[in-house]
Amino acid sequence: MTDALRELYQDIVFDHYRKPRNRRALPGASHTAEGHNPLCGDHVAVHLDVADGVIRDATFEGEGCAIATASASLMTEALKGKRVAEAKDLLDGFHRMVTGASPAPHPELGKLEALAGVREFPVRVKCATLAWHALQAALHDRPAPVSTE
């Protein structure tokens, strides 16, 4: 395994893949959106409970590879308690990190930085960003499923 692959599949990524956090329906969610990656078949639905501009709960459902599942799990953990504007900043920062637009360390992303190695594998960027595309659609109340294509 190369150093880049080792970095990509850090322990935290495998842990969130094997034991995804917040993988469940969210009855009464105020915001929901679905996304899919037609290249590999990964799909995810993101559910948010937003009140007074604060994300009180964030969950996801769906199936995907280790990167897609870990990204959704880590994302939902990071979103809880954030204001919607903070969630959008997190989304922008995560996207810049995994696309390589900003390869510098991103301590503000916390555990999400475990996915920084994705930028070395452009085909995996779509896996890592799938839940984030759905998050963006949910925050903008776009009910149609989003695609990574």
SENUNU-607865 format. One record per atom (N, C-alpha, C): x, y negated, z negated. Coordinates in pm, whole numbers, plus 50000, padded with zeros to 5 digits. Layout:
<nodes>
XYZ ...
</nodes>
This chain:
<nodes>
500855011850000 500005000050000 500894987650000 500614978550089 501404966250095 501074957349976 501964947649952 501704938249843 500404930649868 500124927249995 498894919950027 497664928349995 497704941250030 496564950049998 496414951849848 497534953149780 497494954749635 496854942449571 497214930749623 496644918249571 495144917949597 494754922349719 493344922049756 492504930649663 492964942349636 492184951749556 492664951849411 492764940249353 493174939249214 492184946949126 492644949749009 491794957048913 490444950448894 490414937348887 489134930448863 488154932848978 488664933749101 487794936149216 487224950349207 488064960049178 487584973849164 486604975149049 486884968248938 485984969048823 484604963548859 484544952448928 483244946548966 482554954749074 483324961949155 482724970849255 482114983149187 482864988849096 482385001049029 481274998248928 481354986748863 480354983148761 479854968948789 479104967048898 478674953548933 477814947348824 478104934848793 477324927448695 476164920548767 475044919848699 473874912348749 473264918248876 473454931148898 472834937549015 471454942448972 470484934048999 469104937448962 468174927249027 466904930749031 465894921249076 465764910348971 465174899249009 464924888348914 463484883648934 462554890748866 461144886848881 460954872148844 460174865148926 459924850948900 461064841848940 462004846849021 463124838449063 462604825849132 463254814649106 462844802149169 463444800749309 464544807749335 465224807149464 465714821149500 465454825149625 465924838049673 466294836749820 467344843749860 467714844450002 468444857550027 468374862050150 469044874350190 470104871150294 471124879650295 472174878450395 472614892050441 473134892750562 473674905350608 474864902850700 475714912950705 476894912650791 476664923250899 476284919051021 475954928851126 477144937251170 478354932851143 479534940551183 479694953451103 479364952750974 479584964550889 478324969650823 477224962150830 475974966550771 475764962250627 476714955250567 476524950450431 475314941150428 474544942250320 473424932850303 473284929650154 472794917650127 472654913049989 471474903549981 470794903949867 469784893949834 470234887249705 470234874049705 470644866349588 469384860049528 469254861349396 468104855749325 468614846149219 467954834549210 468354824349112 467134820149031 467364817548904 466364811148819 466944797448785 466424787148849 466924773548831 465844765348761 466214758748653 465294749848581 466054737348540 465444725948565 466064713148532 467464711748592 467644717048712 468914715748782 470014724948732 469694734248642 470684743548586 470324757848627 471314765448669 471114779448705 471104787548575 469904791648534 469784799048408 470114813748426 469844819248546 470174833248573 470474834648721 471354843848754 471714846748893 471934861748903 471254867949001 471394882249020 471514885149170 471844897649200 471894901649341 471434916149352 470984919449472 470644933249508 471254935749644 471514948249675 472014951549806 473144961449800 473674964449917 474754974049931 475844968150017 477064971249980 478174966350059 479474973050018 480524968950083 481854974150054 482344968749920 483534972949881 484094968649752 484224953449746 484674947249852 484874932749852 483524925549843 482544929749922 481234923049922 480544924649786 480604936649728 479954939049600 480654931349488 481974932049485 482724924849381 482504909849392 482474904749514 482264890349534 480894886249481 479854893949511 478504890849462 478454891549309 479094901749253 479114903449108 479834891749040 481014888549089 481784877449032 481044864149051 480414862449166 479684850049194 478554848049094 477764858549071 476614856948980 477094853948838 478204859848797 478744856548664 479154841948657 479784837148763 480294823348764 479174813048769 478024816648825 476954806848845 476134803748720 476014813448631 475134811648515 475564799748430 474604790948407 474854779048324 475384767148401 475674769048530 476184757848611 475014749448663 475274736648678 474324727848745 474384731248894 473334728448967 473294731549110 474454724749183 474754712349149 475874705349213 477204712449185 477354717849065 478584725249031 478644738249111 477504744549131 477454756849211 477884754149354 477444742749408 477844739149545 479334736449551 479904730149449 481344727949445 482094741249438 481554750549359 482154763849347 482134770949482 481004769849551 480854775849684 481894770149780 482044756949781 483024750649870 484454755049835 484764755349706 486104759449663 486394773949699 485404782649680 485584796749712 485814798449862 485014791549942 485154792550087 486524787750133 486994776650078 488324771550114 489404781550076 489234788049961 490244797649916 490314809850007 489174816150036 489214828650113 489464826550262 489204814650313 489484812050454 490904807050474 491594803950366 492964798950378 493024784150402 491874777250402 491874762750422 492604755750309 492654762250195 493364756750080 494064768350010 495254772250055 495914784150000 496544782149863 496544769849812 497124767449679 496294774749573 496874777149456 496094783549348 494844775449315 493794782249273 492504776049244 492054779549103 492724774349002 492354778048865 490914774548829 490334764748898 488954760948870 487964772048909 488394781748988 487524792649030 487524804248929 488414803748831 488434814248729 488664828048789 487844837848748 488004851648794 487824853048944 487124843649006 486914844349151 488244844149227 489264838749163 490574838149229 491134852149256 490554862349194 490964876149220 490754879749367 489874872549435 489584875249576 490434866749671 491424859749619 492264851049703 492974858949813 493314871549786 494024879649885 493224882350011 491934880050008 491084882250124 491544873950243 492084862250217 492504853350327 493554859750417 494254869950367 495254877150447 494604886950545 493294889150531 492574898950613 491314892350668 491434884950779 490294877250831 489004885250847 489084897850882 487864905850898 487144907650764 487854907050654 487254908850522 486664895850465 486994884550528 486444871750481 484914872150487 484374878250590 482914879250602 482324887650490 483044897850447 482584905950334 482544897450207 483614890050184 483724881950062 482734870450059 482364865250174 481504853350177 480014856650196 479674869250216 478274872750242 477344867750131 477624870750007 476754866349897 476734851049888 477834844749923 477924830249916 477074823650024 477014829950142 476114824950247 474664825850198 474334836950133 472974838650079 472724828549968 473714825949885 473584815749779 473254802149840 473994798549942 473774785550006 472344784750062 471894795350126 470534795550178 469514794650065 469764801649956 468834801249842 468764787149784 469894780749768 469914767249710 469204757049801 469174759949931 468494751050026 467114756250064 466614766249991 465284771850014 465054775850159 466054782450217 465924787950353 465544802550341 464284805950369 463824819650347 464324829750451 464674825350571 465114834750674 466464840750636 466644853750657 467944859950625 469084853050700 470214851450632 471384845350693 472334856450737 473184853150831 474124862750886 475534857050876 476504865850867 477894861250868 478364858551010 477534861651109 477904859151250 477384845851297 
</nodes>
